[in-house]
Amino acid sequence: MEHKTEKPLSLIIKECRENIENAINGSNLPPYLLEPVLKDYYNQVSILAHNMTAEEENEYLSNLKKD
């Protein structure tokens, strides 16, 4: 069976930051227009993170009950 090397999380984060930076720089938008766009994305990510945490907690508690 072939072993597939997975990309380390630190490298994924680094690439994500670089992609975001390139998108911001490539947009040529002034900061006062970038700010609301970035706030919208932050709010969306925050909601997703909250939902994921709640789902993981529910799954964990459900698994504890099964044990």
MDTraj code that builds the backbone (N, CA, C; nanometers):
import mdtraj as md
import numpy as np

residues = "MET GLU HIS LYS THR GLU LYS PRO LEU SER LEU ILE ILE LYS GLU CYS ARG GLU ASN ILE GLU ASN ALA ILE ASN GLY SER ASN LEU PRO PRO TYR LEU LEU GLU PRO VAL LEU LYS ASP TYR TYR ASN GLN VAL SER ILE LEU ALA HIS ASN MET THR ALA GLU GLU GLU ASN GLU TYR LEU SER ASN LEU LYS LYS ASP".split()
xyz = np.array([
    [0.0841, -0.1190, 0.0000],
    [0.0000, 0.0000, 0.0000],
    [0.0879, 0.1244, 0.0000],
    [0.0535, 0.2190, -0.0828],
    [0.1320, 0.3407, -0.0974],
    [0.1010, 0.4388, 0.0148],
    [0.2069, 0.4970, 0.0712],
    [0.1910, 0.5968, 0.1776],
    [0.1907, 0.7353, 0.1147],
    [0.0854, 0.8101, 0.1418],
    [0.0745, 0.9464, 0.0901],
    [0.1165, 1.0439, 0.1994],
    [0.2125, 1.1293, 0.1679],
    [0.2576, 1.2292, 0.2633],
    [0.1590, 1.3445, 0.2654],
    [0.1096, 1.3741, 0.3841],
    [0.0165, 1.4856, 0.3995],
    [0.0926, 1.6133, 0.4294],
    [0.0391, 1.7221, 0.3786],
    [0.1015, 1.8527, 0.3990],
    [0.0841, 1.8928, 0.5450],
    [0.1915, 1.9376, 0.6100],
    [0.1811, 1.9807, 0.7507],
    [0.0888, 2.1021, 0.7640],
    [0.0189, 2.1065, 0.8764],
    [-0.0747, 2.2160, 0.9030],
    [-0.0047, 2.3517, 0.8987],
    [0.1184, 2.3591, 0.9483],
    [0.1910, 2.4868, 0.9472],
    [0.2137, 2.5360, 0.8045],
    [0.2369, 2.4439, 0.7116],
    [0.2560, 2.4820, 0.5723],
    [0.1241, 2.5240, 0.5087],
    [0.0159, 2.4563, 0.5432],
    [-0.1165, 2.4934, 0.4926],
    [-0.1524, 2.6349, 0.5393],
    [-0.1243, 2.6649, 0.6656],
    [-0.1515, 2.7987, 0.7202],
    [-0.0682, 2.9033, 0.6486],
    [0.0601, 2.8725, 0.6282],
    [0.1500, 2.9657, 0.5592],
    [0.0989, 2.9958, 0.4188],
    [0.0589, 2.8924, 0.3458],
    [0.0077, 2.9113, 0.2101],
    [-0.1236, 2.9894, 0.2104],
    [-0.2082, 2.9636, 0.3080],
    [-0.3338, 3.0368, 0.3193],
    [-0.3067, 3.1856, 0.3405],
    [-0.2157, 3.2158, 0.4297],
    [-0.1817, 3.3564, 0.4549],
    [-0.1266, 3.4233, 0.3297],
    [-0.0404, 3.3517, 0.2593],
    [0.0170, 3.4073, 0.1364],
    [-0.0918, 3.4311, 0.0317],
    [-0.1857, 3.3374, 0.0197],
    [-0.2948, 3.3528, -0.0764],
    [-0.3829, 3.4721, -0.0421],
    [-0.4126, 3.4883, 0.0857],
    [-0.4942, 3.6028, 0.1286],
    [-0.4197, 3.7334, 0.1014],
    [-0.2910, 3.7357, 0.1349],
    [-0.2100, 3.8558, 0.1122],
    [-0.2052, 3.8899, -0.0365],
    [-0.1857, 3.7885, -0.1211],
    [-0.1815, 3.8129, -0.2654],
    [-0.3157, 3.8637, -0.3174],
    [-0.4256, 3.8087, -0.2653],
    [-0.5585, 3.8538, -0.3074],
    [-0.5820, 3.9992, -0.2663],
    [-0.5413, 4.0328, -0.1447],
    [-0.5579, 4.1709, -0.0968],
    [-0.4742, 4.2663, -0.1810],
    [-0.3475, 4.2311, -0.1999],
    [-0.2595, 4.3187, -0.2776],
    [-0.3039, 4.3285, -0.4238],
    [-0.3551, 4.2182, -0.4775],
    [-0.3984, 4.2170, -0.6160],
    [-0.5313, 4.2860, -0.6395],
    [-0.6057, 4.3101, -0.5331],
    [-0.7368, 4.3745, -0.5484],
    [-0.7246, 4.5220, -0.5837],
    [-0.6146, 4.5823, -0.5436],
    [-0.5928, 4.7262, -0.5656],
    [-0.7010, 4.8126, -0.5028],
    [-0.7668, 4.7582, -0.4005],
    [-0.8672, 4.8366, -0.3288],
    [-0.8003, 4.9123, -0.2147],
    [-0.8470, 5.0331, -0.1881],
    [-0.7929, 5.1074, -0.0746],
    [-0.8398, 5.0437, 0.0564],
    [-0.7650, 5.0665, 0.1627],
    [-0.7983, 5.0043, 0.2913],
    [-0.9410, 5.0308, 0.3387],
    [-0.9955, 5.1491, 0.3128],
    [-1.1309, 5.1780, 0.3606],
    [-1.2360, 5.0938, 0.2884],
    [-1.2045, 5.0394, 0.1715],
    [-1.2957, 4.9477, 0.1035],
    [-1.2647, 4.8019, 0.1385],
    [-1.1396, 4.7732, 0.1666],
    [-1.1014, 4.6373, 0.2069],
    [-1.1571, 4.6018, 0.3442],
    [-1.1624, 4.6997, 0.4316],
    [-1.2051, 4.6741, 0.5687],
    [-1.3425, 4.6068, 0.5771],
    [-1.4460, 4.6576, 0.5131],
    [-1.5763, 4.5905, 0.5247],
    [-1.5769, 4.4521, 0.4586],
    [-1.5015, 4.4355, 0.3519],
    [-1.4937, 4.3044, 0.2869],
    [-1.4313, 4.2029, 0.3824],
    [-1.3203, 4.2415, 0.4433],
    [-1.2517, 4.1516, 0.5365],
    [-1.3365, 4.1256, 0.6609],
    [-1.4102, 4.2262, 0.7067],
    [-1.4989, 4.2066, 0.8220],
    [-1.6060, 4.1034, 0.7895],
    [-1.6612, 4.1103, 0.6689],
    [-1.7630, 4.0131, 0.6275],
    [-1.7054, 3.8716, 0.6278],
    [-1.5867, 3.8556, 0.5722],
    [-1.5242, 3.7236, 0.5716],
    [-1.4925, 3.6768, 0.7127],
    [-1.4446, 3.7671, 0.7963],
    [-1.4153, 3.7304, 0.9346],
    [-1.5419, 3.6816, 1.0048],
    [-1.6510, 3.7527, 0.9858],
    [-1.7774, 3.7128, 1.0491],
    [-1.8231, 3.5753, 1.0015],
    [-1.8092, 3.5481, 0.8722],
    [-1.8469, 3.4184, 0.8182],
    [-1.7602, 3.3068, 0.8770],
    [-1.6300, 3.3293, 0.8825],
    [-1.5381, 3.2296, 0.9376],
    [-1.5651, 3.2077, 1.0855],
    [-1.5949, 3.3148, 1.1564],
    [-1.6252, 3.3044, 1.2990],
    [-1.7490, 3.2184, 1.3229],
    [-1.8520, 3.2382, 1.2429],
    [-1.9738, 3.1581, 1.2554],
    [-1.9447, 3.0114, 1.2242],
    [-1.8683, 2.9867, 1.1175],
    [-1.8333, 2.8489, 1.0820],
    [-1.7519, 2.7819, 1.1920],
    [-1.6582, 2.8548, 1.2493],
    [-1.5758, 2.7991, 1.3567],
    [-1.6613, 2.7660, 1.4788],
    [-1.7533, 2.8537, 1.5128],
    [-1.8428, 2.8298, 1.6257],
    [-1.9280, 2.7059, 1.6012],
    [-1.9848, 2.6956, 1.4804],
    [-2.0682, 2.5804, 1.4461],
    [-1.9877, 2.4505, 1.4493],
    [-1.8657, 2.4542, 1.3990],
    [-1.7812, 2.3351, 1.3979],
    [-1.7473, 2.2911, 1.5400],
    [-1.7173, 2.3862, 1.6247],
    [-1.6871, 2.3542, 1.7642],
    [-1.8078, 2.2919, 1.8322],
    [-1.9244, 2.3461, 1.8085],
    [-2.0470, 2.2915, 1.8683],
    [-2.0734, 2.1499, 1.8169],
    [-2.0548, 2.1270, 1.6878],
    [-2.0740, 1.9936, 1.6314],
    [-1.9753, 1.8929, 1.6897],
    [-1.8492, 1.9337, 1.7009],
    [-1.7481, 1.8450, 1.7568],
    [-1.7772, 1.8134, 1.9031],
    [-1.8227, 1.9136, 1.9776],
    [-1.8569, 1.8912, 2.1182],
    [-1.9745, 1.7946, 2.1305],
    [-2.0763, 1.8133, 2.0477],
    [-2.1914, 1.7233, 2.0502],
    [-2.1521, 1.5808, 2.0139],
    [-2.0665, 1.5670, 1.9147],
    [-2.0191, 1.4344, 1.8745],
    [-1.9387, 1.3689, 1.9868],
    [-1.8537, 1.4471, 2.0502],
    [-1.7730, 1.3965, 2.1616],
    [-1.8625, 1.3503, 2.2762],
    [-1.9582, 1.4328, 2.3132],
    [-2.0486, 1.3957, 2.4235],
    [-2.1326, 1.2739, 2.3878],
    [-2.1724, 1.2653, 2.2633],
    [-2.2489, 1.1482, 2.2186],
    [-2.1635, 1.0218, 2.2275],
    [-2.0382, 1.0322, 2.1879],
    [-1.9478, 0.9170, 2.1954],
    [-1.9187, 0.8782, 2.3398],
    [-1.9135, 0.9737, 2.4293],
    [-1.8921, 0.9431, 2.5703],
    [-2.0082, 0.8609, 2.6261],
    [-2.1289, 0.8941, 2.5829],
    [-2.2468, 0.8221, 2.6288],
    [-2.2465, 0.6779, 2.5789],
    [-2.1898, 0.6556, 2.4598],
    [-2.1829, 0.5219, 2.4027],
    [-2.0820, 0.4328, 2.4755],
    [-1.9776, 0.4965, 2.5300],
    [-1.8700, 0.4197, 2.5972],
    [-1.9117, 0.3657, 2.7283],
])
top = md.Topology()
chain = top.add_chain()
for i, resn in enumerate(residues, 1):
    res = top.add_residue(resn, chain, resSeq=i)
    for name in ("N", "CA", "C"):
        top.add_atom(name, md.element.get_by_symbol(name[0]), res)
traj = md.Trajectory(xyz[None], top)
